[in-house]
Amino acid sequence: MGAGKKVLIGFGIFALLAVIAVFFVYKSITGSATVTAQINVESGQVLVNGQAAADGTRLKQGDVIETGADGQATVILYESVLVSLEPGTKITLDDLTRQHPQVTQDGGETWSKFTKLSGVEEYSVKIGNSVASVRGTAFGISKDKLIVGEGNVGYDSDGESFEAGEDEVVVNENGKRVKRIANAEERAKIAKGLERSLQRIKHMRELELAKNKFLINRLKAAKGWNNEEIKKFLENADEGKENIDDLVNQSPVKAEGIQKIADHTREIRKLRDRIRQLQNLSVSSPL
């Protein structure tokens, strides 16, 4: 092989390595890896497989999460499904398939919010002889009651099937499952569950902001913002006073992380509107 050909081959290899390096740098800047399952410890005693859980602990299929009498926590699946545990609740992560994660709930009470932000198509929770399956909704479930806050929930219990919609309840009354409209107390519980979901999505947005410091700093420099000003922009966007698409459009590159931040903000705004609707309904038509 001639010296010239060796030089060309060497240059070609160098160029290929340079392209690969640039690709990985680009992906590290614009990409945003989705965490399969993690826990947000909110208060009190929270255990994972019998051991005290730290906030942000990564979870895996088969893990058992329990809250003590003073414990509250939210399990976040694929940064899309939020499963909030009330005190004295136990769940098992049965299946962490991205398309259709499934959990078993052993007593207690959970509030689930399905955001559809990261490719999850369906989510199911089993409690006793009951199974609730959803494709984008918010609902609370305990042994004897299902409360739907958004969307529709397919609910199979002791051989009976129900389709419950927004502000509807399926409950065991006098030994029989019935579907009815939520009363004032149950609407207040829906509003509380949605508010908790809103706060957890805000937490997810903070995590995403932390993962994308480089791009956020570039945006701040382009806009002449400091940390307080970008925080204020997001708060205003939550209220519909700013257009969150401005953040996406002004990003120096098309970045998955920036898009996630925008999607979180849209979900927060939608939840705020829904909570206000429930509050107005409670004032205008108390039961």
BAFI-3210 file (N, C-alpha, C; in Angstrom, 3 decimals, decimal comma, padded with zeros to 6 digits):
// residues 287
n [1|2|3|4|5|6|7|8|9|10|11|12|13|14|15|16|17|18|19|20|21|22|23|24|25|26|27|28|29|30|31|32|33|34|35|36|37|38|39|40|41|42|43|44|45|46|47|48|49|50|51|52|53|54|55|56|57|58|59|60|61|62|63|64|65|66|67|68|69|70|71|72|73|74|75|76|77|78|79|80|81|82|83|84|85|86|87|88|89|90|91|92|93|94|95|96|97|98|99|100|101|102|103|104|105|106|107|108|109|110|111|112|113|114|115|116|117|118|119|120|121|122|123|124|125|126|127|128|129|130|131|132|133|134|135|136|137|138|139|140|141|142|143|144|145|146|147|148|149|150|151|152|153|154|155|156|157|158|159|160|161|162|163|164|165|166|167|168|169|170|171|172|173|174|175|176|177|178|179|180|181|182|183|184|185|186|187|188|189|190|191|192|193|194|195|196|197|198|199|200|201|202|203|204|205|206|207|208|209|210|211|212|213|214|215|216|217|218|219|220|221|222|223|224|225|226|227|228|229|230|231|232|233|234|235|236|237|238|239|240|241|242|243|244|245|246|247|248|249|250|251|252|253|254|255|256|257|258|259|260|261|262|263|264|265|266|267|268|269|270|271|272|273|274|275|276|277|278|279|280|281|282|283|284|285|286|287]
n.u [000,862|000,567|002,159|000,574|-002,033|-002,274|-002,232|-004,646|-006,495|-005,985|-006,759|-009,466|-010,382|-009,880|-011,627|-014,082|-014,132|-014,200|-016,702|-018,347|-017,726|-018,691|-021,399|-022,071|-021,556|-023,458|-025,836|-025,601|-026,098|-028,611|-030,268|-032,447|-032,500|-034,967|-036,162|-036,887|-038,311|-038,867|-038,734|-040,443|-040,044|-042,229|-043,069|-042,622|-042,387|-041,139|-040,775|-038,752|-038,758|-038,609|-036,629|-035,548|-036,416|-034,757|-035,256|-035,703|-034,709|-033,976|-036,144|-037,101|-038,556|-040,745|-040,167|-041,223|-043,174|-043,825|-045,778|-045,579|-047,589|-047,408|-046,482|-045,953|-045,661|-044,623|-044,597|-042,924|-043,389|-041,677|-041,526|-044,064|-046,385|-047,837|-047,940|-049,372|-048,990|-050,990|-050,797|-050,069|-050,129|-049,460|-047,682|-046,828|-044,491|-045,420|-045,103|-042,994|-043,076|-042,747|-044,888|-047,161|-047,234|-047,781|-049,216|-049,658|-051,837|-051,829|-053,998|-054,719|-054,579|-054,371|-053,513|-053,609|-052,043|-052,041|-050,063|-049,254|-046,787|-044,379|-044,481|-045,880|-048,591|-050,745|-052,012|-052,282|-053,821|-054,066|-056,193|-057,050|-059,799|-060,211|-059,568|-058,235|-057,941|-056,315|-055,965|-054,919|-055,594|-056,890|-057,163|-058,459|-058,005|-059,165|-059,820|-062,644|-063,581|-063,604|-062,579|-062,971|-061,103|-060,326|-060,834|-061,493|-062,035|-061,548|-063,021|-062,886|-064,476|-064,933|-066,139|-067,821|-068,111|-067,222|-067,438|-066,121|-066,424|-065,285|-065,580|-067,110|-068,008|-067,284|-068,533|-068,738|-071,761|-073,967|-073,232|-073,104|-071,720|-071,891|-072,339|-072,024|-072,591|-070,003|-069,998|-069,945|-067,853|-066,297|-065,632|-063,992|-061,914|-061,002|-060,049|-057,972|-056,321|-055,615|-054,250|-052,057|-050,891|-050,231|-048,226|-046,285|-045,677|-044,539|-042,267|-041,039|-040,500|-038,588|-036,520|-035,960|-035,108|-032,740|-031,322|-030,757|-028,963|-026,991|-028,295|-030,365|-028,922|-027,865|-030,235|-031,032|-028,951|-029,382|-031,825|-031,262|-031,862|-032,026|-031,869|-034,215|-035,858|-036,341|-037,685|-039,938|-041,021|-041,824|-043,712|-045,633|-046,282|-047,473|-049,851|-050,949|-050,210|-047,933|-046,473|-045,521|-044,335|-042,560|-040,254|-039,410|-039,070|-036,994|-034,840|-031,428|-030,911|-032,866|-034,147|-034,724|-035,075|-035,881|-038,302|-039,663|-039,856|-041,581|-043,847|-044,452|-045,187|-047,497|-049,155|-049,338|-050,703|-053,149|-054,043|-054,333|-056,499|-058,502|-058,693|-059,631|-062,093|-063,384|-063,414|-065,066|-067,389|-067,993|-068,628|-070,836|-072,688|-073,153|-073,346]
n.v [-001,198|002,182|005,204|007,471|006,451|005,320|007,615|008,795|006,876|007,001|009,653|009,433|007,699|009,305|011,432|010,096|009,331|011,855|012,766|010,948|011,669|014,311|013,762|012,401|014,408|016,276|014,812|014,577|017,151|017,809|015,661|013,834|011,643|009,315|008,376|005,172|004,359|006,048|007,477|009,993|011,230|012,573|013,094|011,957|008,434|006,322|003,399|001,249|-001,914|-002,621|-000,999|002,261|004,890|007,130|010,405|010,509|007,990|005,360|002,970|-000,497|-003,205|-005,226|-004,104|-003,133|-000,684|001,190|003,241|004,784|005,510|008,235|008,814|009,973|009,615|009,731|007,662|007,718|006,869|006,346|009,077|009,934|008,664|009,265|007,992|008,490|007,901|007,592|007,922|004,820|002,978|000,468|-000,607|-002,660|-002,875|-004,365|-004,720|-003,171|-002,548|-000,300|000,471|-000,331|-000,063|-001,696|-001,940|-003,399|-002,801|-002,995|-002,505|000,655|003,892|005,355|007,991|008,471|009,917|010,185|011,265|011,012|011,851|010,622|008,464|006,292|004,096|002,925|002,315|000,364|-000,499|-002,819|-003,845|-005,898|-007,688|-006,024|-004,082|-001,240|000,438|002,683|005,244|007,775|009,884|010,899|009,566|008,321|005,545|003,049|000,260|-000,054|001,928|003,921|006,951|009,305|011,815|012,993|012,384|008,989|005,868|002,447|-000,046|-002,982|-005,107|-007,682|-009,317|-007,533|-004,890|-001,511|001,747|004,595|008,108|011,561|013,117|011,082|008,271|004,993|002,837|000,745|000,081|-000,897|-003,554|-003,776|-002,853|000,364|003,008|006,490|010,116|012,214|013,418|016,464|016,185|014,233|015,539|017,499|015,863|015,023|017,471|017,898|015,706|016,316|018,706|017,770|016,198|018,245|019,605|017,593|017,354|019,819|019,368|017,414|019,015|020,722|018,883|018,350|020,852|021,001|018,961|020,071|022,229|023,497|024,278|025,814|027,867|029,032|029,952|031,778|033,614|034,526|035,802|037,590|037,012|036,339|033,805|034,167|035,475|033,605|031,739|033,228|033,571|030,917|030,535|032,404|031,301|028,969|030,027|030,830|033,303|033,707|032,501|029,301|028,139|029,981|029,541|027,116|027,786|029,631|028,232|027,351|025,011|022,232|020,599|017,747|017,876|020,556|020,522|018,719|020,259|022,241|020,656|019,734|022,176|022,844|020,798|021,449|023,887|023,000|021,393|023,343|024,815|022,869|022,337|024,797|024,797|022,748|023,899|026,124|024,769|023,547|025,754|026,830|024,753|023,173|019,986]
n.w [000,000|-000,915|000,350|000,072|-000,085|002,456|003,993|003,169|004,070|006,803|007,259|006,629|008,655|010,878|010,304|010,446|013,155|014,252|013,392|014,753|017,384|017,437|017,037|019,424|021,304|020,485|020,974|023,720|024,482|023,373|023,863|026,185|028,500|029,416|032,553|033,738|036,123|039,144|042,474|044,247|047,252|049,494|052,145|055,576|056,554|054,093|052,303|050,287|049,202|051,880|052,927|053,972|051,806|049,619|048,274|044,792|044,270|042,032|040,567|040,037|038,126|040,035|042,481|045,767|047,194|050,070|052,227|055,396|058,337|058,371|055,917|052,556|049,069|045,624|042,860|039,844|036,602|033,684|033,380|032,907|033,941|037,013|040,190|043,064|046,459|049,290|052,937|054,615|052,471|050,005|047,195|044,344|041,755|039,117|036,310|034,123|031,455|028,807|027,101|028,503|031,603|034,785|038,029|041,299|043,928|047,341|049,478|051,179|049,553|046,349|044,046|040,693|037,871|034,493|032,024|029,353|028,328|027,610|025,776|026,907|026,553|027,860|031,168|034,107|037,222|039,779|042,383|044,906|043,778|041,692|038,751|037,260|034,218|032,043|029,473|029,542|031,814|035,081|038,295|041,424|043,585|045,809|048,012|047,914|046,219|043,247|041,913|039,430|037,959|035,568|032,061|030,985|032,628|032,441|034,334|036,029|038,240|040,472|038,494|037,215|034,809|034,271|032,812|033,670|033,784|033,756|036,900|037,919|040,001|041,067|043,368|046,286|047,509|049,931|049,533|046,774|043,632|042,324|039,911|040,014|040,150|041,374|044,725|046,762|048,639|047,402|045,042|046,108|046,906|044,432|043,415|045,245|044,665|042,005|042,406|043,811|041,813|040,049|041,504|041,558|038,841|038,448|039,967|038,363|036,167|037,259|037,616|034,958|034,063|035,508|034,276|031,857|031,910|030,329|027,892|028,959|030,157|027,835|026,705|028,660|028,407|025,800|026,107|028,045|030,674|034,227|036,845|038,381|036,587|034,524|036,032|036,699|034,154|033,569|035,598|034,807|032,345|033,243|034,098|031,769|030,854|029,462|026,423|026,143|023,966|023,035|024,450|023,397|020,681|020,802|021,620|021,162|019,755|018,501|021,080|023,059|025,817|026,272|024,963|026,615|028,948|028,037|027,503|030,087|031,205|029,752|030,664|033,370|033,199|032,146|034,260|036,258|035,223|035,299|038,058|038,978|037,713|039,125|041,669|041,234|040,551|042,972|044,531|043,159|043,011|045,534|047,174]
ca.u [000,000|001,373|002,093|-000,565|-003,278|-002,295|-002,607|-006,081|-007,219|-005,862|-007,603|-010,855|-010,681|-009,927|-012,858|-015,197|-014,111|-014,610|-018,167|-018,942|-017,564|-019,634|-022,741|-022,296|-021,639|-024,775|-026,862|-025,501|-026,661|-030,016|-031,062|-032,905|-032,831|-036,160|-035,970|-037,958|-039,128|-038,178|-039,651|-040,366|-040,468|-042,843|-043,052|-042,757|-041,692|-041,372|-039,881|-038,648|-038,293|-038,353|-035,557|-035,901|-036,167|-034,314|-035,888|-034,998|-034,250|-034,442|-036,874|-037,093|-039,698|-040,788|-039,978|-042,393|-043,100|-044,790|-045,764|-045,990|-048,780|-047,185|-045,716|-046,513|-044,651|-045,137|-043,782|-042,992|-043,071|-041,338|-041,760|-045,363|-047,432|-047,568|-048,740|-049,179|-049,421|-051,405|-050,249|-050,560|-050,388|-048,403|-047,834|-045,752|-044,314|-045,520|-044,644|-042,513|-043,070|-043,024|-046,195|-048,268|-046,812|-048,856|-048,884|-050,646|-051,996|-052,255|-054,577|-054,412|-055,218|-053,463|-054,043|-052,770|-052,165|-051,434|-049,860|-048,928|-045,662|-043,166|-044,693|-046,684|-049,876|-051,808|-051,542|-053,269|-053,569|-054,912|-056,362|-057,984|-060,401|-060,544|-058,507|-058,542|-057,032|-056,534|-055,140|-054,760|-056,621|-056,480|-058,165|-058,083|-058,556|-058,966|-060,434|-064,073|-064,023|-062,863|-063,003|-062,334|-060,948|-060,187|-060,882|-062,312|-061,337|-062,173|-062,919|-063,446|-064,486|-065,758|-066,908|-068,595|-067,305|-067,751|-066,691|-066,392|-065,884|-064,927|-066,470|-067,943|-067,501|-067,789|-068,370|-069,471|-072,830|-074,875|-072,782|-073,207|-070,992|-072,737|-071,691|-072,825|-071,872|-069,265|-070,600|-069,050|-066,652|-065,489|-065,066|-062,875|-060,815|-060,462|-059,248|-056,759|-055,466|-055,085|-053,257|-050,855|-050,277|-049,652|-046,968|-045,321|-045,221|-043,593|-041,021|-040,437|-039,963|-037,345|-035,502|-035,608|-034,308|-031,408|-030,638|-030,489|-028,374|-026,266|-029,234|-031,085|-028,001|-027,821|-031,497|-030,980|-028,029|-030,031|-032,936|-030,799|-032,568|-031,367|-032,646|-035,536|-036,672|-036,833|-038,675|-041,142|-041,582|-042,512|-044,911|-046,612|-046,735|-048,410|-051,117|-051,407|-049,840|-046,823|-046,559|-044,390|-043,668|-041,452|-039,067|-038,989|-038,632|-035,762|-033,740|-030,398|-031,056|-034,060|-033,708|-035,776|-035,293|-036,660|-039,673|-040,275|-040,196|-042,783|-044,973|-044,796|-045,862|-048,859|-049,918|-049,596|-051,763|-054,401|-054,457|-054,819|-057,843|-059,425|-058,884|-060,502|-063,434|-063,949|-063,667|-066,245|-068,536|-068,312|-069,249|-072,123|-073,659|-072,783|-074,275]
ca.v [000,000|003,374|006,142|008,368|005,755|005,201|008,931|008,965|005,990|007,569|010,848|008,976|007,193|010,475|012,167|009,299|009,464|013,219|012,815|010,200|012,492|015,426|013,207|012,124|015,699|016,835|014,056|014,881|018,473|017,902|014,524|013,838|010,251|009,127|007,435|004,174|004,478|006,711|007,843|011,325|011,135|013,854|013,295|010,794|007,175|005,696|002,251|000,489|-003,261|-002,670|-000,084|003,671|005,373|008,517|011,071|010,309|006,606|004,664|001,754|-001,522|-004,113|-006,096|-003,350|-002,906|000,641|001,321|004,477|004,630|006,252|009,662|008,863|010,250|009,535|009,544|006,873|008,312|005,850|006,886|010,525|010,097|008,225|009,597|007,184|009,120|007,035|008,185|007,167|003,460|002,358|-000,415|-001,015|-003,443|-002,588|-005,689|-004,750|-001,860|-002,388|001,117|000,676|-000,591|-000,403|-002,181|-002,071|-003,974|-001,997|-003,819|-001,630|002,069|004,709|006,023|008,896|008,310|010,895|009,662|012,477|010,719|012,687|009,898|007,249|005,252|004,016|002,497|002,069|-000,386|-000,766|-003,882|-003,841|-006,977|-008,265|-004,915|-003,567|-000,002|000,631|004,011|005,683|009,220|010,341|011,020|008,878|007,800|004,203|002,324|-001,073|-000,030|003,119|004,539|008,331|009,747|013,259|013,397|011,312|007,804|004,725|001,136|-000,582|-004,327|-005,438|-008,834|-009,795|-006,458|-003,921|-000,151|002,806|005,778|009,320|012,692|013,414|009,919|007,408|003,628|002,595|-000,377|000,566|-001,970|-004,820|-003,775|-001,792|001,278|004,190|007,693|011,383|012,532|014,424|017,593|015,676|013,526|016,551|018,104|014,887|015,102|018,700|017,671|014,798|017,033|019,659|017,004|015,878|019,487|019,842|016,585|017,689|020,914|018,739|016,806|020,101|021,158|017,888|018,527|022,067|020,674|018,113|020,832|023,500|024,143|024,945|026,842|029,007|029,682|030,684|032,941|034,593|035,115|036,660|038,510|036,658|035,649|032,654|034,605|035,858|032,411|031,171|034,039|033,238|029,638|030,744|033,088|030,327|028,087|030,747|031,214|034,701|033,652|031,386|028,414|027,828|030,926|028,887|026,101|028,430|030,386|027,337|027,380|023,775|021,457|019,753|016,949|018,362|021,799|020,114|018,149|021,370|022,852|019,729|019,806|023,449|022,729|019,926|022,236|024,847|022,247|020,996|024,544|025,117|021,830|022,552|025,969|024,370|022,009|024,845|026,896|023,863|023,335|026,976|027,089|023,658|022,277|018,872]
ca.w [000,000|-001,017|001,466|-000,133|000,263|003,916|004,526|002,916|004,977|008,139|007,315|006,642|010,002|011,762|010,018|010,972|014,611|014,576|013,211|015,875|018,591|017,333|017,231|020,841|021,988|020,131|021,703|025,149|024,681|022,965|024,327|027,579|028,793|030,242|033,656|033,726|037,339|040,248|043,547|044,847|048,649|049,852|053,599|056,454|056,288|052,792|052,177|049,046|049,568|053,317|053,321|053,841|050,449|049,438|047,142|043,535|044,116|040,829|040,882|039,000|038,145|041,201|043,717|046,620|047,811|051,164|052,998|056,777|058,759|058,089|054,675|051,237|048,017|044,273|041,943|038,512|035,606|032,367|033,419|032,261|034,867|038,412|041,117|044,373|047,551|050,548|054,072|054,817|051,166|049,514|045,800|043,744|040,334|038,492|034,924|033,719|030,008|028,543|026,495|029,432|032,968|035,643|039,445|042,208|045,140|048,479|050,499|051,103|048,514|045,417|043,034|039,509|036,803|033,281|031,236|027,950|027,920|027,202|024,995|027,553|025,868|028,777|032,533|034,877|038,634|040,317|043,836|045,213|042,580|040,794|037,887|036,538|033,091|031,472|028,360|029,651|032,744|036,483|039,108|042,723|043,788|047,065|047,933|047,627|045,481|042,158|041,666|038,192|037,898|034,164|031,078|031,224|033,224|032,382|035,699|036,190|039,660|040,841|037,359|036,591|034,074|034,252|032,140|034,482|033,198|034,608|038,037|038,242|041,060|041,200|044,795|046,861|048,383|050,335|048,968|045,320|042,951|041,562|039,356|040,242|040,080|042,599|045,597|047,068|049,320|046,416|044,143|046,837|046,860|043,071|043,334|046,032|043,903|040,850|042,913|044,120|040,523|039,538|042,211|041,143|037,494|038,660|040,419|037,184|035,343|037,900|037,280|033,548|033,995|036,026|033,295|030,639|032,339|029,234|026,991|029,719|030,280|026,524|026,567|029,558|027,826|024,622|026,547|029,073|031,901|035,334|037,305|038,825|035,424|033,844|036,942|036,540|032,844|033,673|036,423|033,963|031,350|033,956|034,205|030,443|030,596|028,523|025,485|026,406|022,707|022,866|025,004|022,424|019,438|021,005|021,983|020,104|018,970|018,830|022,184|023,682|027,174|026,211|024,609|027,822|029,837|027,465|027,711|031,510|031,452|029,214|031,561|034,582|032,899|032,013|035,600|036,948|034,710|035,786|039,498|039,111|037,318|040,258|042,760|040,858|040,629|044,386|045,034|042,513|043,178|046,625|047,417]
c.u [000,894|001,164|000,884|-001,877|-003,394|-002,726|-004,098|-006,923|-007,179|-006,737|-009,078|-011,275|-010,806|-011,230|-014,069|-015,280|-014,575|-016,122|-018,867|-018,872|-018,546|-021,053|-023,031|-022,363|-023,001|-025,887|-026,820|-026,115|-028,165|-030,887|-031,477|-033,389|-034,014|-035,891|-037,158|-038,872|-038,276|-039,209|-039,370|-040,930|-040,966|-042,798|-043,077|-041,963|-042,123|-040,326|-039,909|-038,012|-037,855|-037,280|-036,004|-035,484|-035,713|-035,020|-035,042|-034,483|-034,829|-035,067|-036,808|-038,318|-039,605|-040,604|-041,305|-042,193|-044,195|-044,652|-046,249|-047,212|-048,653|-046,522|-046,538|-045,382|-045,348|-044,135|-044,012|-042,507|-042,868|-041,639|-043,111|-046,512|-046,997|-048,504|-048,452|-049,799|-049,801|-050,758|-050,886|-050,895|-049,179|-048,690|-046,622|-045,691|-044,260|-044,880|-044,242|-042,294|-043,501|-044,434|-047,332|-047,747|-048,013|-048,356|-050,009|-050,652|-052,560|-052,747|-054,179|-055,131|-054,147|-054,243|-053,095|-053,086|-051,363|-051,300|-049,607|-047,713|-044,497|-043,443|-045,453|-048,087|-051,026|-051,184|-052,654|-052,830|-054,578|-054,964|-057,432|-058,482|-060,776|-059,325|-059,015|-057,494|-057,361|-055,586|-054,990|-055,823|-056,016|-057,573|-057,574|-058,723|-058,178|-059,746|-061,874|-064,527|-063,042|-063,442|-062,247|-062,302|-060,847|-060,373|-061,828|-061,452|-062,165|-061,939|-063,647|-063,337|-065,466|-066,683|-067,777|-067,652|-068,011|-066,848|-067,054|-065,700|-065,615|-066,010|-067,462|-067,216|-068,105|-067,479|-069,201|-070,495|-073,816|-074,540|-072,843|-072,419|-071,962|-071,897|-072,608|-071,953|-071,192|-070,006|-069,550|-067,754|-065,719|-064,898|-063,883|-061,668|-060,174|-059,551|-057,927|-055,789|-054,833|-054,027|-051,952|-050,126|-049,590|-048,295|-045,900|-044,804|-044,278|-042,230|-040,297|-039,819|-038,662|-036,210|-035,025|-034,772|-032,875|-030,616|-030,177|-029,884|-027,684|-027,217|-030,007|-030,204|-027,864|-029,081|-031,495|-030,079|-028,671|-031,123|-032,484|-031,477|-031,606|-032,278|-034,065|-036,442|-037,167|-037,871|-040,011|-041,825|-042,384|-043,784|-046,006|-047,159|-047,712|-049,803|-051,672|-051,073|-048,631|-047,012|-045,332|-043,658|-042,522|-040,147|-038,509|-038,386|-037,302|-034,596|-032,718|-030,406|-032,369|-033,670|-034,890|-036,103|-036,135|-038,113|-040,391|-040,704|-041,469|-044,004|-045,417|-045,614|-047,291|-049,732|-050,271|-050,743|-053,117|-054,944|-054,989|-056,248|-058,871|-059,710|-059,816|-061,944|-064,119|-064,286|-064,901|-067,509|-068,967|-069,027|-070,666|-073,156|-073,222|-073,836|-074,413]
c.v [001,243|004,313|007,060|007,727|005,601|006,514|009,156|008,122|006,549|008,793|010,466|008,480|008,339|011,254|011,425|009,421|010,856|013,364|012,113|011,028|013,653|014,946|012,988|013,412|016,333|016,145|014,372|016,237|018,475|016,780|014,672|012,437|010,164|008,059|006,475|004,322|005,094|007,116|009,268|011,207|012,509|014,119|011,953|009,576|006,581|004,597|001,700|-000,845|-003,326|-001,731|001,367|004,193|006,820|009,103|010,887|008,905|005,988|003,329|000,775|-002,420|-005,054|-005,365|-003,126|-001,570|000,752|002,691|004,183|005,482|007,746|009,868|009,196|010,212|009,385|008,744|007,422|007,279|006,514|008,383|010,873|009,746|008,533|008,775|007,707|008,257|007,864|007,402|005,777|002,729|001,539|-000,769|-001,830|-003,112|-003,919|-005,753|-003,335|-001,768|-000,970|001,343|000,538|-001,012|-000,787|-002,294|-002,789|-003,146|-002,881|-002,903|-000,190|002,749|005,367|007,006|008,837|009,380|010,392|010,827|012,245|011,517|011,899|008,539|006,125|005,266|003,683|002,223|001,366|-000,525|-001,799|-003,762|-004,866|-007,628|-007,202|-004,481|-002,314|000,184|001,944|004,263|007,203|009,825|010,578|010,392|008,457|006,442|003,670|001,025|-001,018|001,145|003,516|005,927|008,846|011,274|013,803|012,171|010,193|006,663|003,469|000,425|-001,916|-004,726|-006,582|-009,265|-008,749|-005,472|-002,568|000,721|004,094|006,985|010,396|012,976|012,291|009,028|006,020|003,204|001,398|000,173|-000,566|-003,289|-004,898|-002,610|-000,942|002,430|005,388|008,933|011,653|013,587|015,491|017,120|014,989|014,484|017,256|017,170|014,878|016,318|018,545|016,766|015,480|018,057|018,954|016,610|017,094|019,754|018,840|016,853|018,887|020,370|018,098|017,876|020,629|020,183|018,054|019,788|021,793|019,831|018,901|022,202|024,242|024,931|026,044|028,075|029,758|030,510|031,939|034,031|035,304|036,100|037,730|038,278|036,169|034,504|033,039|034,938|034,638|031,690|031,906|033,752|031,941|029,753|031,429|032,152|029,335|028,708|031,166|032,644|034,814|032,432|030,506|028,037|028,796|030,320|027,869|026,767|029,156|029,523|027,314|026,127|023,119|020,415|019,042|017,474|019,626|021,478|019,510|019,247|022,057|021,968|019,719|021,064|023,421|021,877|020,657|023,214|024,144|021,828|022,187|024,870|024,126|022,009|023,734|025,630|023,631|022,940|025,680|026,048|023,656|024,555|027,146|025,998|022,703|021,195|018,608]
c.w [000,000|000,161|001,343|000,274|001,776|004,559|004,362|003,864|006,397|008,317|007,393|008,016|010,991|011,576|010,585|012,488|015,046|014,456|014,371|017,153|018,594|017,585|018,707|021,665|021,742|020,916|023,186|025,471|024,455|023,503|025,785|027,916|029,752|031,300|033,693|034,928|038,439|041,288|044,021|046,259|049,086|051,350|054,311|056,014|054,945|052,623|050,757|049,399|051,026|053,820|053,091|052,467|050,470|048,228|045,886|043,312|042,839|041,248|039,725|039,154|039,346|042,513|044,434|047,341|048,852|051,815|054,412|057,085|058,488|056,732|053,446|050,223|046,676|043,464|040,542|037,502|034,241|032,264|032,803|033,190|036,294|039,291|042,521|045,460|048,768|051,700|054,188|053,541|050,723|048,061|045,372|042,260|039,576|037,115|034,525|032,209|029,669|027,995|027,495|030,807|033,831|037,084|040,161|043,480|046,243|049,590|050,302|049,954|047,650|044,551|041,847|038,477|035,613|032,304|029,750|027,455|027,326|026,577|025,668|026,934|026,813|030,139|033,297|036,323|039,114|041,824|044,186|043,944|041,554|040,001|037,190|035,450|032,398|030,314|028,373|030,528|034,117|037,333|040,443|042,916|045,166|046,938|047,445|046,775|044,389|041,949|040,449|038,134|036,494|033,291|031,446|031,747|033,020|033,701|035,776|037,640|039,936|039,714|036,682|035,916|034,039|033,387|032,867|033,870|034,232|035,648|038,324|039,246|040,890|042,623|045,233|047,853|048,656|049,648|047,463|044,739|042,132|041,034|039,548|040,078|041,425|043,412|045,937|047,723|048,329|045,384|044,807|046,815|045,474|042,940|044,082|045,281|042,704|041,263|043,247|042,830|039,932|040,187|041,809|039,733|037,552|039,096|039,236|036,275|035,931|037,602|035,846|033,345|034,449|035,033|032,071|030,950|031,191|028,335|027,702|029,888|028,957|026,303|027,430|028,983|026,640|025,016|027,538|030,408|032,969|035,788|037,716|037,643|034,657|034,705|036,802|035,207|032,919|034,520|035,615|032,884|031,979|034,022|032,844|030,072|029,678|027,636|025,649|025,126|022,416|023,379|024,020|021,189|019,592|021,483|020,844|019,233|019,360|019,875|022,822|025,077|027,205|025,867|025,807|028,788|029,354|027,696|029,169|031,798|030,925|030,133|032,851|034,344|032,794|033,377|036,389|036,523|035,247|037,279|039,732|038,734|038,464|041,414|042,476|040,941|042,074|044,979|044,476|042,752|044,273|046,813|048,889]
res [m|g|a|g|k|k|v|l|i|g|f|g|i|f|a|l|l|a|v|i|a|v|f|f|v|y|k|s|i|t|g|s|a|t|v|t|a|q|i|n|v|e|s|g|q|v|l|v|n|g|q|a|a|a|d|g|t|r|l|k|q|g|d|v|i|e|t|g|a|d|g|q|a|t|v|i|l|y|e|s|v|l|v|s|l|e|p|g|t|k|i|t|l|d|d|l|t|r|q|h|p|q|v|t|q|d|g|g|e|t|w|s|k|f|t|k|l|s|g|v|e|e|y|s|v|k|i|g|n|s|v|a|s|v|r|g|t|a|f|g|i|s|k|d|k|l|i|v|g|e|g|n|v|g|y|d|s|d|g|e|s|f|e|a|g|e|d|e|v|v|v|n|e|n|g|k|r|v|k|r|i|a|n|a|e|e|r|a|k|i|a|k|g|l|e|r|s|l|q|r|i|k|h|m|r|e|l|e|l|a|k|n|k|f|l|i|n|r|l|k|a|a|k|g|w|n|n|e|e|i|k|k|f|l|e|n|a|d|e|g|k|e|n|i|d|d|l|v|n|q|s|p|v|k|a|e|g|i|q|k|i|a|d|h|t|r|e|i|r|k|l|r|d|r|i|r|q|l|q|n|l|s|v|s|s|p|l]
***
